[in-house]
Amino acid sequence: TIIKMPVHKFITKQRRARVQPNSVHWIPKEVTHNPIRQNKGLRWEIFSQQLITIQPGKTFTAVLGLGVQMTKGICLASLKQEIKEKKCSLQDGVIASTEDIIVTIQNNSDHEVIINEGDSLCYVSYYSIAI
């Protein structure tokens, strides 16, 4: 699908709409709080499956309830803004093909961070070319 977008009064720019290519296959798992597919299958919103408490300077490793198989492209994980504001970060947001996506959250603050069960935790997004 080609979308025409006006760039200027006399010029139009064409760009391709993003759709899920055949090179990626998502593997949702049975979990209490199911991931939600967004952006025509290119992004998933992931929810916490349990109460998470991360002490200052410590990490927590979470299994996301989603897998992915790719023949090309890249998947990236990103924490929700509310969790980033608590001074947390991902140790590595790049995801390879795997049956179970796992992320490690680092608490970089001086305070305990609590993420409730069912809270939106992160996004996992697919990109057809490396960023």
Secondary structure, DSSP 8 states (H G I E B T S, - for coil): -EEEEEEETTEEEEEE-----TTEEEEE---SS--EEEGGGTEEEEE-SS-EEE-TT-EEEEE-SEEEEESSSEEEEEE-HHHHTTTEEES--EE-SBSS-EEEEEE-SSS-EEE-TTSEEEEEEEESS--
